């Protein structure tokens, strides 16, 4: 009876694949190939893989085997080469488990023996048990997001990469992992079987639970495993404009960890957990198809670029030993230095007037004779502008500064040269280089009211350009920050998106 069921389910999967027709190869334009990542195909794949007939795709079960049969039929339809045991798509291991593996051979004689691997696990938790389900137990856990979503994108990536305008130089391996839910067994088996060939795997990409994007955000793990991986991803994100949450730590919670532990550079994509995680309610009708296409196109560009790049960065062993990378809170601000010693009337500010309400003892303001009720007219280069502009000028002003004010019942404005306390701030950002992101600097802090704060820079931003050139070496950048004046254009990356702002730096000291 079990064999009859398996045969029927496998026939259903094959019929679903055959119903879409065989895959015809033609010449595609530079962007047309990305249109092969199609919502209707994603829905078809997910509907099959998350169907009740597959009983939750538990590793080694009849439903898991039926899912593997569907993947084999799809790989054949696409005309991919088998990359499993012998000339098969399956790579068998353990207790009736099997990875389903295919490849697109590289075209370059010098690089075709190297590969980029794209993977997603196709197994799920079946009917659930006390150790892998959030309940209720005994019902089919279809796992639409976990991980029919990732496998569906994997199939669409294979379909798109099959027709890139020029054949890719490196081989691309497409891997549907089995037995992830019981300990990453499939990906571990594949890595272990590589032996000395492990060094030929130049990049791994893992896709797990990418069907429920929230707040336009995708989590990225493993970006510190090779220098410049983050920049490579950012380069391909432009059209999609996805916000990437770059997590510094790598945990053994999906198949990317098998590659990471094997010292293979890796990027893992995940749209995060949700209330339906490992529950029977993780169904197809809750997936966000257009967002899946957006992310799939970014990954397709990334893989194609990596497969064609003459050289790819090596694994960074330091990533195992690095302390937890500092989390730069974008809301954090370093207080501006106290330079004048006054506070302002909030009621008068609402009316557009900047009037003193109190003066700190022994402050520069007290020494020049300022009094409560005085109204500021000029301060250094500021002349009856906005309050925010004045605050920035006070922060950036040189130590000796001319001040003009109006006093109630005094007909003529009063003036004095004020000797300010506190250090003059020219730009208002702290910068640190990061070995995982060569050629960039990370913003560690922003001083309140500074030019950087006014421009909207935040801790965690990654500085890419100063002026119209890439950021220079640390010593030269420090010199530029101290000596440049006027409007300076800066380009930076924030959450995978590239932005440009203008810093209004004060005159040279």
WOGIHU-V979250 format. One record per backbone hydrogen bond with DSSP energy under -1.0 kcal/mol. CO is the residue of the C=O (numbers start at 1). NH is the residue of the N-H. If there is no record, write none. Layout:
co->CO nh->NH
co->CO nh->NH
//
This chain:
co->1 nh->5
co->2 nh->6
co->3 nh->7
co->4 nh->8
co->5 nh->9
co->6 nh->10
co->7 nh->11
co->8 nh->12
co->9 nh->13
co->10 nh->14
co->11 nh->15
co->12 nh->16
co->13 nh->17
co->14 nh->18
co->15 nh->19
co->17 nh->20
co->18 nh->21
co->29 nh->33
co->31 nh->34
co->32 nh->35
co->33 nh->36
co->34 nh->37
co->36 nh->38
co->38 nh->42
co->39 nh->43
co->40 nh->44
co->41 nh->45
co->42 nh->46
co->43 nh->47
co->44 nh->48
co->45 nh->49
co->46 nh->50
co->48 nh->51
co->51 nh->54
co->52 nh->55
co->54 nh->57
co->56 nh->126
co->57 nh->124
co->58 nh->61
co->61 nh->65
co->62 nh->66
co->63 nh->67
co->64 nh->68
co->65 nh->69
co->66 nh->70
co->67 nh->71
co->68 nh->72
co->69 nh->73
co->70 nh->74
co->71 nh->75
co->72 nh->76
co->73 nh->77
co->74 nh->78
co->75 nh->80
co->76 nh->79
co->77 nh->23
co->81 nh->103
co->85 nh->88
co->88 nh->84
co->89 nh->101
co->90 nh->85
co->91 nh->99
co->93 nh->97
co->94 nh->96
co->97 nh->93
co->99 nh->91
co->100 nh->176
co->101 nh->83
co->102 nh->174
co->103 nh->81
co->104 nh->172
co->108 nh->112
co->111 nh->114
co->114 nh->171
co->115 nh->202
co->116 nh->173
co->117 nh->205
co->118 nh->175
co->119 nh->207
co->120 nh->177
co->125 nh->128
co->126 nh->141
co->127 nh->138
co->129 nh->133
co->143 nh->148
co->144 nh->149
co->147 nh->151
co->148 nh->152
co->149 nh->153
co->150 nh->154
co->151 nh->155
co->152 nh->156
co->153 nh->157
co->154 nh->158
co->155 nh->159
co->156 nh->160
co->157 nh->161
co->158 nh->162
co->160 nh->163
co->168 nh->107
co->169 nh->108
co->171 nh->116
co->172 nh->104
co->173 nh->118
co->174 nh->102
co->175 nh->120
co->176 nh->100
co->177 nh->122
co->178 nh->186
co->179 nh->185
co->180 nh->183
co->180 nh->184
co->184 nh->188
co->185 nh->189
co->186 nh->190
co->187 nh->191
co->188 nh->192
co->189 nh->193
co->194 nh->197
co->195 nh->198
co->196 nh->199
co->197 nh->200
co->198 nh->201
co->200 nh->115
co->203 nh->117
co->204 nh->267
co->205 nh->119
co->206 nh->269
co->209 nh->271
co->211 nh->288
co->214 nh->217
co->216 nh->243
co->218 nh->245
co->219 nh->270
co->220 nh->247
co->221 nh->268
co->222 nh->225
co->225 nh->316
co->226 nh->229
co->228 nh->232
co->229 nh->233
co->230 nh->234
co->231 nh->235
co->234 nh->237
co->237 nh->241
co->243 nh->218
co->245 nh->220
co->251 nh->253
co->254 nh->257
co->256 nh->260
co->257 nh->261
co->259 nh->264
co->260 nh->263
co->265 nh->204
co->267 nh->206
co->268 nh->221
co->269 nh->208
co->270 nh->219
co->274 nh->277
co->276 nh->279
co->278 nh->134
co->279 nh->282
co->281 nh->283
co->282 nh->144
co->283 nh->286
co->284 nh->287
co->288 nh->292
co->289 nh->293
co->290 nh->294
co->291 nh->295
co->292 nh->296
co->293 nh->297
co->294 nh->298
co->295 nh->299
co->296 nh->300
co->297 nh->301
co->298 nh->302
co->299 nh->303
co->300 nh->304
co->301 nh->305
co->302 nh->306
co->303 nh->307
co->304 nh->308
co->305 nh->309
co->307 nh->170
co->316 nh->319
co->317 nh->320
co->318 nh->322
co->329 nh->332
co->334 nh->448
co->339 nh->421
co->340 nh->365
co->341 nh->360
co->343 nh->357
co->343 nh->358
co->345 nh->349
co->346 nh->350
co->348 nh->353
co->349 nh->352
co->354 nh->376
co->355 nh->345
co->356 nh->373
co->358 nh->343
co->360 nh->363
co->363 nh->367
co->364 nh->368
co->365 nh->370
co->366 nh->369
co->371 nh->374
co->374 nh->356
co->375 nh->406
co->377 nh->384
co->378 nh->404
co->379 nh->382
co->382 nh->379
co->386 nh->390
co->387 nh->391
co->388 nh->392
co->389 nh->393
co->390 nh->394
co->391 nh->395
co->392 nh->396
co->393 nh->397
co->395 nh->425
co->399 nh->420
co->401 nh->418
co->402 nh->380
co->403 nh->416
co->404 nh->377
co->404 nh->378
co->405 nh->414
co->406 nh->375
co->407 nh->410
co->414 nh->405
co->416 nh->403
co->418 nh->401
co->427 nh->452
co->428 nh->447
co->430 nh->444
co->432 nh->442
co->434 nh->437
co->436 nh->228
co->437 nh->440
co->441 nh->463
co->442 nh->432
co->443 nh->460
co->445 nh->430
co->446 nh->334
co->447 nh->450
co->450 nh->454
co->451 nh->455
co->452 nh->457
co->458 nh->461
co->461 nh->443
co->462 nh->493
co->463 nh->441
co->464 nh->471
co->465 nh->491
co->466 nh->469
co->469 nh->466
co->473 nh->477
co->474 nh->478
co->475 nh->479
co->476 nh->480
co->477 nh->481
co->478 nh->482
co->479 nh->483
co->480 nh->484
co->486 nh->505
co->488 nh->503
co->489 nh->467
co->490 nh->501
co->491 nh->464
co->491 nh->465
co->492 nh->499
co->493 nh->462
co->494 nh->497
co->495 nh->244
co->497 nh->494
co->499 nh->492
co->501 nh->490
co->503 nh->488
co->503 nh->505
co->505 nh->486
//
